[in-house]
Amino acid sequence: MKETFRVTDPGVLKGVAHPLRLRLLGLLRSDGPATASELARKVGESSGLTSYHLRELARYGFIEEDPERRDARERRWRSVHRYTSWDNAEMAATPEGREAVAALRERQVEMLIRAAAEFDEAAGSWDVEWVEAAGISDDITRLTPASVGELWERFEAILHELAARDAADPAAEQVVVHYSAFPRRPS
């Protein structure tokens, strides 16, 4: 799997912004290759609907048929890239780009809400260490655009360092990590 899909076309970014497509892509990235039927069961949709959205994700270059795990009866799909990225300034240059980025941000917030709700529903089944470690926080501070860029770089470096360190640890679990930074003007 390649590391990052750098999207420069707002139409491609808009193509992945559909809520079900993002869920399917996320599942393929986190859980590995799957068929439309397997994914349909996970997301509570019909295999016909998931199959359609998988073909759309393939059309835009986000996923492909898994050549290593062919199923004579049904296609197995896999993600082509671990991450999707884009240039915010480049996308902000057109109405279509701004709309696509806004839709993706909205989907990311929905995914954060879903992850928190799923954790809350299952909190009683997690060890106390996980219950204590999990959470969400926020802060408002004054930073320059350069400092926000540095914050992103440092956060990603620390995240990758910790993931590499914990990769073989049997106590490690998949963890959903969201981070954001938006300037605001006091009202």
Buried (B, 14 or more C-beta within 10 A) or exposed (E): EEEEBEBEBBEBBBBBBBBBBBBBBBBBBEEEBBBBBBBBEBBEBEBEEBBBBBEBBBEBBBBBBBEEEEEEEBBBBBBBBEEBEBEEEEBEEEEBBBBBBEBBEEBEEEBBEEBBEEBEEEEEEBEEEBEEEBEEEEEEEEEEEEEEEEBEEEEEEEEEEEEEEEEEEEEEEEEBEEEEEEEEEEE
